[in-house]
Amino acid sequence: MAKHLIPHTIQYPETAPFGAVRLVRPDYYVDGPTTHAQIFHGIEAAQLVRDAWLQSAWLADTLGNEKVEQLANQKDRMADLERQVRRSLIHAAHRKHHAGWFALRAGTDEHTPGAVMGVALAKHDVSGNLAERTYKQLFRPDKVYACVSDVDVDPDEQGSGVGMALFDASLASFAPDKVPTTFVLGRNTRLILKLGELGFEQTGVQLRTDLLGADMPLPETRMQGDSIQAVRERLAQAFPWLADAEVEY
């Protein structure tokens, strides 16, 4: 069986719905030691996730506007969320079977990338790690799942298509015959319906207290598709502009 090639960069042209954007997947085994640019992108991405959460409709629907306002003023709690994001991105760059994607606005030149517009995390879920502890009844010991665990987009760019581009890039990080899973935080009915259109089905719900604390539990819905290839084909039909990107491996 031919080895699956994982994209390293994906360049979208100016004609894309969100304009010229470069998706980048830092990889220690390809790029070498972490660069200053990658560190800066990680900090910027963590701040983006914080802002995206605080301004999201799903968090307000889940916690209520009053609690979201309280959360915005709790600097220690939000700083902890940012640290979790940075830590996950570092792990993704240094571990096999993990992928952290950045969506970068076009910079002044090829050596000066623009601002971070979005970020995504993906990894293999296998029996024996968090997936089994959380959803043990749903996983077979011999099964490996391709999990897109997070996709976050700058609030000013939401609805532009950047999130779907990151989602597709995350799926492309795994072999096409793998079974894809993803997790939806909070009461995000719109995203659950969108994933349903792409062939995902709900397979479980749990409460997460490790993200914002025990006093602000977040429901998390696990969703599972049929195969990476099938989901990406549906994405290509729904968003034809995905085919306009230039991919480097």
MARVEX-932465 format. One record per residue: x, y, z of N, C-alpha, C in turn; residue in three letters. Coordinates in steps of 0.001 Angstrom, whole numbers, plus 500000, padded with zeros to 6 digits. Example, Ala and Ser with C-alpha at 12.3 -4.5 7.8 and 13.67 -1.06 7.14 Angstrom:
<sites>
[site [513190 494310 507800] [512300 495500 507800] [513200 496700 507800] "ALA"]
[site [512850 497750 507080] [513670 498940 507140] [512900 500030 507870] "SER"]
</sites>
This chain:
<sites>
[site [500838 498804 500000] [500000 500000 500000] [500881 501257 500000] "MET"]
[site [500578 502198 499102] [501386 503408 498973] [501294 504245 500247] "ALA"]
[site [502420 504877 500606] [502458 505718 501791] [501644 506992 501559] "LYS"]
[site [500860 507364 502552] [500053 508572 502438] [500926 509802 502651] "HIS"]
[site [500892 510727 501700] [501652 511961 501798] [500810 513029 502501] "LEU"]
[site [501408 513664 503499] [500692 514686 504270] [501074 516064 503742] "ILE"]
[site [500119 516902 503410] [500449 518257 502952] [501236 519021 504010] "PRO"]
[site [502170 519839 503537] [502948 520690 504433] [502471 522138 504364] "HIS"]
[site [502160 522599 503150] [501570 523925 502959] [500476 523835 501901] "THR"]
[site [499466 524655 502050] [498363 524740 501092] [498127 526214 500809] "ILE"]
[site [498331 526610 499557] [498222 528018 499174] [496928 528265 498406] "GLN"]
[site [496077 529147 498946] [494848 529533 498251] [495082 530843 497504] "TYR"]
[site [494526 530968 496287] [494744 532184 495494] [493861 533337 495947] "PRO"]
[site [494097 534487 495370] [493310 535674 495691] [491833 535480 495376] "GLU"]
[site [491530 534572 494448] [490143 534338 494042] [489351 533505 495042] "THR"]
[site [490010 532950 496052] [489297 532196 497093] [488361 533132 497846] "ALA"]
[site [487299 532617 498454] [486333 533468 499166] [486968 534364 500222] "PRO"]
[site [488066 533923 500802] [488740 534684 501864] [490019 535342 501367] "PHE"]
[site [490271 535292 500055] [491464 535916 499506] [492680 535008 499581] "GLY"]
[site [493846 535570 499328] [495089 534801 499336] [495458 534407 500758] "ALA"]
[site [495409 533114 501030] [495702 532594 502371] [496573 531363 502230] "VAL"]
[site [497533 531250 503129] [498448 530099 503141] [498205 529281 504402] "ARG"]
[site [497917 527996 504230] [497795 527086 505354] [499141 526397 505558] "LEU"]
[site [499632 526421 506774] [500964 525901 507090] [500861 524891 508223] "VAL"]
[site [501562 523773 508066] [501614 522752 509121] [503057 522604 509600] "ARG"]
[site [503434 523276 510697] [504798 523121 511219] [505084 521671 511591] "PRO"]
[site [506262 521193 511220] [506642 519809 511496] [508122 519784 511888] "ASP"]
[site [508399 519458 513123] [509781 519430 513619] [510655 518506 512781] "TYR"]
[site [510082 517389 512314] [510857 516397 511574] [511165 516851 510148] "TYR"]
[site [510482 517889 509667] [510732 518442 508339] [511427 519798 508447] "VAL"]
[site [510919 520655 509324] [511399 522035 509430] [512599 522202 510351] "ASP"]
[site [512834 521217 511218] [513890 521380 512204] [513355 522069 513457] "GLY"]
[site [514233 522575 514308] [513820 523207 515572] [512803 524327 515361] "PRO"]
[site [511976 524523 516364] [510937 525550 516305] [511540 526926 516047] "THR"]
[site [510976 527656 515090] [511484 528980 514742] [510775 530060 515546] "THR"]
[site [511360 531259 515516] [510726 532383 516200] [509356 532673 515593] "HIS"]
[site [509243 532511 514265] [507962 532758 513601] [506903 531793 514103] "ALA"]
[site [507280 530512 514286] [506323 529521 514777] [505899 529837 516210] "GLN"]
[site [506849 530281 517025] [506508 530663 518405] [505521 531827 518393] "ILE"]
[site [505804 532822 517540] [504920 533977 517433] [503540 533554 516954] "PHE"]
[site [503499 532651 515957] [502207 532178 515451] [501431 531442 516536] "HIS"]
[site [502142 530675 517369] [501479 529966 518453] [500854 530920 519453] "GLY"]
[site [501573 531986 519797] [501030 532995 520722] [499828 533686 520098] "ILE"]
[site [499968 534062 518824] [498871 534742 518129] [497650 533833 518003] "GLU"]
[site [497893 532536 517727] [496795 531582 517590] [496064 531399 518917] "ALA"]
[site [496814 531349 520012] [496195 531189 521330] [495299 532383 521655] "ALA"]
[site [495749 533579 521313] [494928 534774 521527] [493697 534750 520631] "GLN"]
[site [493871 534234 519417] [492739 534114 518491] [491674 533180 519053] "LEU"]
[site [492113 532034 519596] [491158 531084 520174] [490394 531736 521323] "VAL"]
[site [491100 532464 522166] [490453 533170 523285] [489365 534111 522764] "ARG"]
[site [489720 534941 521780] [488763 535906 521242] [487599 535214 520525] "ASP"]
[site [487919 534144 519794] [486874 533423 519069] [485862 532818 520031] "ALA"]
[site [486360 532274 521145] [485454 531707 522144] [484576 532793 522769] "TRP"]
[site [485200 533873 523205] [484459 534907 523923] [483405 535581 523051] "LEU"]
[site [483627 535630 521734] [482692 536299 520837] [481762 535326 520121] "GLN"]
[site [481854 534051 520466] [481060 533045 519759] [479629 532989 520277] "SER"]
[site [478725 532656 519379] [477322 532452 519760] [477171 531172 520572] "ALA"]
[site [477986 530140 520252] [477822 528863 520941] [478168 528971 522422] "TRP"]
[site [479185 529794 522771] [479535 529922 524188] [478457 530697 524937] "LEU"]
[site [477912 531729 524299] [476825 532491 524928] [475586 531619 525105] "ALA"]
[site [475289 530788 524120] [474135 529892 524213] [474347 528827 525286] "ASP"]
[site [475601 528476 525525] [475908 527416 526493] [475952 527935 527924] "THR"]
[site [476652 529047 528134] [476861 529563 529489] [475924 530712 529853] "LEU"]
[site [475439 531426 528834] [474657 532637 529082] [475555 533861 528978] "GLY"]
[site [474994 534973 528558] [475774 536190 528334] [476463 536694 529603] "ASN"]
[site [475791 536570 530745] [476370 537077 531998] [477649 536330 532351] "GLU"]
[site [477637 534992 532206] [478827 534211 532536] [479950 534468 531540] "LYS"]
[site [479599 534685 530273] [480634 534983 529277] [481315 536307 529613] "VAL"]
[site [480538 537299 530062] [481118 538584 530467] [482041 538401 531673] "GLU"]
[site [481623 537575 532617] [482473 537284 533772] [483770 536615 533322] "GLN"]
[site [483638 535681 532394] [484793 534940 531898] [485799 535873 531229] "LEU"]
[site [485300 536831 530473] [486175 537772 529766] [487027 538579 530734] "ALA"]
[site [486542 538775 531962] [487274 539561 532956] [488157 538713 533865] "ASN"]
[site [488113 537401 533675] [488922 536506 534503] [490215 536191 533749] "GLN"]
[site [491200 537052 533906] [492428 536965 533128] [493179 535661 533370] "LYS"]
[site [493195 535170 534602] [493921 533941 534910] [493314 532755 534169] "ASP"]
[site [491990 532701 534151] [491329 531574 533498] [491557 531601 531986] "ARG"]
[site [491487 532778 531397] [491695 532888 529954] [493164 532658 529602] "MET"]
[site [494071 533073 530488] [495493 532809 530256] [495763 531310 530277] "ALA"]
[site [495049 530576 531140] [495206 529128 531195] [494723 528489 529895] "ASP"]
[site [493619 528995 529332] [493124 528495 528050] [494164 528725 526955] "LEU"]
[site [494777 529899 526949] [495807 530204 525947] [496999 529262 526095] "GLU"]
[site [497383 528965 527324] [498505 528045 527544] [498177 526652 527015] "ARG"]
[site [496937 526213 527217] [496538 524911 526692] [496660 524867 525178] "GLN"]
[site [496257 525938 524511] [496332 525996 523049] [497780 525956 522586] "VAL"]
[site [498643 526779 523197] [500054 526809 522805] [500705 525450 523013] "ARG"]
[site [500380 524809 524146] [500958 523497 524442] [500526 522472 523388] "ARG"]
[site [499264 522513 522998] [498768 521565 521999] [499442 521772 520650] "SER"]
[site [499685 523026 520279] [500332 523316 518998] [501788 522851 519001] "LEU"]
[site [502477 523023 520124] [503854 522544 520229] [503896 521028 520114] "ILE"]
[site [502996 520344 520810] [502938 518885 520733] [502666 518432 519311] "HIS"]
[site [501774 519136 518614] [501413 518742 517246] [502620 518813 516318] "ALA"]
[site [503477 519812 516518] [504653 519975 515653] [505736 518949 515955] "ALA"]
[site [505728 518374 517154] [506806 517479 517573] [506391 516015 517655] "HIS"]
[site [505152 515704 517328] [504697 514325 517448] [504216 513785 516114] "ARG"]
[site [504547 512544 515856] [504009 511866 514697] [502508 511652 514905] "LYS"]
[site [501773 511603 513815] [500324 511369 513841] [499555 512512 514502] "HIS"]
[site [500204 513696 514594] [499528 514906 515041] [499730 515974 513972] "HIS"]
[site [498808 516911 513883] [498950 518003 512915] [498335 519265 513492] "ALA"]
[site [499096 520333 513446] [498584 521645 513824] [498664 522557 512612] "GLY"]
[site [497554 523112 512196] [497497 523938 510994] [497248 525399 511354] "TRP"]
[site [497992 526301 510687] [497770 527741 510795] [497263 528262 509458] "PHE"]
[site [496258 529123 509490] [495829 529857 508297] [496423 531255 508400] "ALA"]
[site [497301 531604 507442] [498030 532867 507496] [497627 533763 506337] "LEU"]
[site [497280 534988 506646] [497024 535987 505616] [498317 536281 504860] "ARG"]
[site [498229 536596 503583] [499410 536880 502771] [500220 538006 503402] "ALA"]
[site [501554 537807 503501] [502430 538813 504080] [503061 539692 503024] "GLY"]
[site [504052 540459 503432] [504710 541371 502500] [505596 540626 501513] "THR"]
[site [506133 539458 501931] [506907 538613 501028] [506891 537196 501581] "ASP"]
[site [507554 536266 500875] [507487 534862 501261] [508142 534590 502617] "GLU"]
[site [509014 535495 503066] [509690 535305 504343] [508968 536016 505490] "HIS"]
[site [507926 536774 505162] [507192 537521 506186] [505702 537205 506078] "THR"]
[site [505283 536070 506649] [503870 535709 506579] [503003 536683 507348] "PRO"]
[site [501748 536769 506948] [500831 537690 507591] [500245 537139 508870] "GLY"]
[site [499195 537799 509324] [498579 537448 510611] [497876 536100 510556] "ALA"]
[site [497758 535473 511721] [497040 534203 511847] [495539 534472 511770] "VAL"]
[site [494868 533802 510844] [493419 533937 510663] [492644 532786 511303] "MET"]
[site [493325 531660 511489] [492654 530498 512046] [493660 529433 512415] "GLY"]
[site [493211 528460 513174] [494086 527387 513636] [493264 526118 513793] "VAL"]
[site [493903 524981 513532] [493220 523690 513669] [494187 522662 514233] "ALA"]
[site [493649 521705 514969] [494437 520617 515542] [493812 519286 515165] "LEU"]
[site [494670 518338 514803] [494187 517006 514444] [495174 515974 514976] "ALA"]
[site [494689 514763 515237] [495557 513719 515775] [494898 512364 515595] "LYS"]
[site [495713 511323 515716] [495176 509976 515761] [494571 509738 517140] "HIS"]
[site [493391 509168 517182] [492802 508708 518434] [492897 507191 518445] "ASP"]
[site [493554 506649 519437] [493710 505201 519512] [493290 504710 520885] "VAL"]
[site [492977 503438 520966] [492618 502845 522244] [493766 503011 523223] "SER"]
[site [493447 503540 524410] [494467 503681 525431] [494743 505112 525819] "GLY"]
[site [494262 506115 525011] [494492 507497 525417] [493171 508139 525809] "ASN"]
[site [493089 509460 525701] [491904 510185 526162] [490628 509663 525524] "LEU"]
[site [490725 509273 524248] [489526 508798 523557] [488911 507604 524266] "ALA"]
[site [489746 506661 524699] [489215 505480 525362] [488670 505837 526749] "GLU"]
[site [489359 506678 527477] [488904 507021 528826] [487568 507760 528791] "ARG"]
[site [487353 508531 527722] [486151 509335 527654] [484993 508610 526990] "THR"]
[site [485296 507863 525956] [484248 507194 525170] [484585 505707 524997] "TYR"]
[site [484920 505067 526086] [485394 503695 526028] [484404 502777 525326] "LYS"]
[site [483125 503000 525547] [482128 502129 524969] [481993 502306 523464] "GLN"]
[site [482572 503384 522920] [482422 503670 521500] [483607 503217 520664] "LEU"]
[site [484707 502831 521286] [485932 502536 520557] [486280 501049 520618] "PHE"]
[site [486691 500507 519484] [487212 499150 519461] [488717 499218 519684] "ARG"]
[site [489287 498266 520440] [490718 498321 520760] [491624 498361 519533] "PRO"]
[site [491188 497760 518412] [492045 497691 517230] [491766 498816 516237] "ASP"]
[site [490992 499792 516634] [490575 500845 515715] [491345 502132 515962] "LYS"]
[site [491788 502760 514872] [492449 504057 514946] [491575 505079 514241] "VAL"]
[site [491252 506160 514919] [490397 507197 514372] [491216 508439 514050] "TYR"]
[site [490844 509124 512984] [491475 510391 512627] [490615 511509 513190] "ALA"]
[site [491119 512171 514219] [490302 513130 514970] [490710 514571 514677] "CYS"]
[site [489759 515364 514198] [489939 516809 514105] [489386 517373 515403] "VAL"]
[site [490289 517737 516313] [489842 518064 517662] [489460 519531 517835] "SER"]
[site [490046 520428 517028] [489767 521859 517193] [489896 522574 515856] "ASP"]
[site [488972 523473 515575] [489087 524428 514465] [488559 525761 514986] "VAL"]
[site [489411 526774 515004] [489010 528093 515483] [489438 529143 514464] "ASP"]
[site [488561 530127 514248] [488789 531163 513238] [488612 532535 513881] "VAL"]
[site [489440 533480 513441] [489313 534874 513872] [487860 535315 513735] "ASP"]
[site [487281 535919 514776] [485874 536344 514700] [485552 537184 513459] "PRO"]
[site [486507 537999 513006] [486281 538838 511831] [486272 538033 510538] "ASP"]
[site [486775 536790 510581] [486861 535968 509371] [485846 534826 509361] "GLU"]
[site [485059 534708 510421] [484110 533604 510482] [483041 533752 509405] "GLN"]
[site [482742 532630 508762] [481795 532631 507655] [482454 532827 506304] "GLY"]
[site [483773 533069 506294] [484482 533323 505031] [484869 532039 504310] "SER"]
[site [484877 530910 505025] [485315 529652 504443] [486653 529174 504975] "GLY"]
[site [487350 530020 505747] [488651 529637 506299] [488521 528397 507186] "VAL"]
[site [487459 528323 507974] [487261 527170 508847] [487142 525874 508073] "GLY"]
[site [486414 525890 506953] [486263 524694 506132] [487583 524328 505462] "MET"]
[site [488372 525336 505068] [489681 525065 504485] [490587 524382 505516] "ALA"]
[site [490556 524854 506760] [491338 524229 507834] [490838 522829 508142] "LEU"]
[site [489529 522643 508113] [488948 521324 508375] [489387 520332 507299] "PHE"]
[site [489355 520773 506039] [489775 519904 504939] [491257 519577 505056] "ASP"]
[site [492091 520578 505396] [493528 520336 505558] [493784 519339 506687] "ALA"]
[site [493023 519450 507761] [493178 518520 508882] [492839 517096 508455] "SER"]
[site [491770 516938 507681] [491403 515612 507189] [492479 515061 506258] "LEU"]
[site [493084 515948 505449] [494130 515523 504518] [495388 515055 505226] "ALA"]
[site [495478 515297 506539] [496636 514865 507314] [496621 513361 507579] "SER"]
[site [495528 512681 507216] [495383 511257 507500] [495080 510486 506219] "PHE"]
[site [495342 509205 506239] [495065 508340 505094] [493572 508367 504771] "ALA"]
[site [493211 508296 503483] [491808 508445 503081] [490867 507366 503593] "PRO"]
[site [491412 506203 504014] [490528 505136 504487] [490273 505212 505991] "ASP"]
[site [490902 506162 506689] [490674 506297 508129] [489260 506798 508421] "LYS"]
[site [488773 506451 509604] [487451 506914 510039] [487614 508256 510752] "VAL"]
[site [486965 509322 510250] [487144 510640 510872] [486204 510858 512050] "PRO"]
[site [486716 511528 513067] [485887 511967 514185] [486175 513441 514444] "THR"]
[site [485261 514090 515093] [485473 515465 515520] [484622 515732 516744] "THR"]
[site [484915 516812 517433] [484223 517148 518670] [483662 518559 518571] "PHE"]
[site [482414 518720 518962] [481743 520019 518918] [481491 520480 520347] "VAL"]
[site [482099 521602 520705] [481928 522142 522055] [480651 522968 522160] "LEU"]
[site [480020 522885 523314] [478871 523739 523601] [477636 523399 522780] "GLY"]
[site [476650 524287 522889] [475401 524101 522142] [475537 524762 520764] "ARG"]
[site [476290 524094 519913] [476592 524631 518589] [475773 523863 517551] "ASN"]
[site [474464 524120 517550] [473562 523388 516669] [473910 523586 515201] "THR"]
[site [474312 524797 514841] [474628 525092 513445] [475774 524210 512939] "ARG"]
[site [476830 524069 513740] [477964 523249 513322] [477586 521776 513266] "LEU"]
[site [476790 521322 514222] [476358 519927 514216] [475563 519619 512956] "ILE"]
[site [474694 520535 512547] [473925 520337 511312] [474834 520327 510090] "LEU"]
[site [475819 521238 510059] [476753 521285 508935] [477542 519989 508823] "LYS"]
[site [478020 519479 509965] [478757 518222 509958] [477852 517064 509527] "LEU"]
[site [476579 517133 509905] [475634 516121 509465] [475513 516082 507947] "GLY"]
[site [475542 517256 507309] [475490 517327 505845] [476724 516700 505206] "GLU"]
[site [477822 516655 505950] [479061 516063 505443] [479172 514586 505784] "LEU"]
[site [478132 514024 506399] [478099 512593 506673] [478470 512185 508080] "GLY"]
[site [478598 513146 508997] [478920 512827 510386] [477651 512533 511180] "PHE"]
[site [477767 511625 512136] [476664 511289 513033] [477120 511450 514482] "GLU"]
[site [476196 511849 515349] [476517 512002 516769] [476664 510625 517408] "GLN"]
[site [477734 510445 518168] [477972 509148 518804] [478173 509244 520315] "THR"]
[site [478083 510434 520873] [478233 510548 522321] [478378 511986 522772] "GLY"]
[site [478075 512213 524050] [478205 513551 524635] [478819 513412 526022] "VAL"]
[site [479718 514325 526352] [480290 514355 527692] [480394 515803 528138] "GLN"]
[site [480636 516015 529433] [480870 517349 529979] [482355 517547 530193] "LEU"]
[site [482914 518633 529645] [484326 518961 529825] [484460 520015 530918] "ARG"]
[site [485189 519670 531969] [485451 520627 533046] [486913 521074 533053] "THR"]
[site [487723 520510 532146] [489146 520803 532128] [489486 522050 531310] "ASP"]
[site [488522 522614 530607] [488793 523745 529725] [488594 525085 530428] "LEU"]
[site [487437 525264 531047] [487141 526526 531726] [486953 526368 533222] "LEU"]
[site [486939 525128 533716] [486780 524904 535139] [485485 524176 535470] "GLY"]
[site [485432 523626 536679] [484276 522832 537096] [483009 523662 537194] "ALA"]
[site [483142 524976 537414] [481957 525811 537536] [481420 526259 536172] "ASP"]
[site [482152 525959 535108] [481706 526289 533750] [481892 525078 532839] "MET"]
[site [481171 523978 533124] [481323 522778 532292] [480785 523009 530885] "PRO"]
[site [481456 522437 529912] [481039 522579 528521] [480663 521214 527956] "LEU"]
[site [479440 521062 527455] [479098 519802 526787] [479905 519656 525511] "PRO"]
[site [480351 518440 525247] [481136 518165 524048] [480525 516976 523315] "GLU"]
[site [480141 517197 522078] [479497 516168 521269] [480520 515518 520353] "THR"]
[site [480641 514212 520447] [481531 513479 519545] [480749 513100 518299] "ARG"]
[site [481356 513341 517118] [480714 513018 515853] [481675 512187 515001] "MET"]
[site [481117 511251 514267] [481935 510316 513489] [481420 510223 512061] "GLN"]
[site [482359 510247 511098] [482014 510100 509694] [482298 508700 509200] "GLY"]
[site [482092 508482 507894] [482300 507148 507339] [483754 506909 506941] "ASP"]
[site [484352 507827 506183] [485761 507727 505832] [486272 509112 505465] "SER"]
[site [487582 509304 505596] [488192 510583 505227] [487882 510901 503766] "ILE"]
[site [488049 509919 502893] [487840 510148 501472] [486415 510599 501181] "GLN"]
[site [485437 509930 501779] [484033 510262 501521] [483706 511671 502014] "ALA"]
[site [484189 512026 503189] [483912 513353 503744] [484569 514437 502894] "VAL"]
[site [485810 514196 502452] [486496 515194 501632] [485827 515351 500267] "ARG"]
[site [485261 514282 499742] [484524 514386 498474] [483276 515253 498652] "GLU"]
[site [482596 515095 499784] [481411 515935 500045] [481827 517389 500244] "ARG"]
[site [482957 517603 500931] [483468 518965 501098] [483765 519604 499744] "LEU"]
[site [484382 518844 498836] [484727 519367 497513] [483479 519726 496714] "ALA"]
[site [482420 518974 496894] [481163 519280 496206] [480512 520525 496787] "GLN"]
[site [480566 520662 498103] [479932 521811 498757] [480739 523087 498589] "ALA"]
[site [482074 522949 498509] [482963 524114 498409] [483945 523892 497259] "PHE"]
[site [483519 524112 496011] [484371 523817 494843] [485699 524549 494850] "PRO"]
[site [485758 525703 495518] [487002 526481 495534] [488132 525772 496266] "TRP"]
[site [487847 524712 497021] [488908 523948 497683] [489898 523390 496655] "LEU"]
[site [489400 523108 495458] [490259 522531 494409] [491222 523531 493808] "ALA"]
[site [491053 524826 494102] [491914 525863 493524] [493246 526004 494249] "ASP"]
[site [493409 525323 495372] [494620 525477 496186] [495793 524707 495589] "ALA"]
[site [496980 525264 495785] [498223 524577 495418] [498790 523918 496674] "GLU"]
[site [499053 522619 496576] [499476 521841 497735] [500946 521447 497600] "VAL"]
[site [501704 521649 498667] [503096 521215 498732] [503229 520170 499845] "GLU"]
[site [504017 519127 499571] [504185 518032 500535] [505589 518031 501131] "TYR"]
</sites>
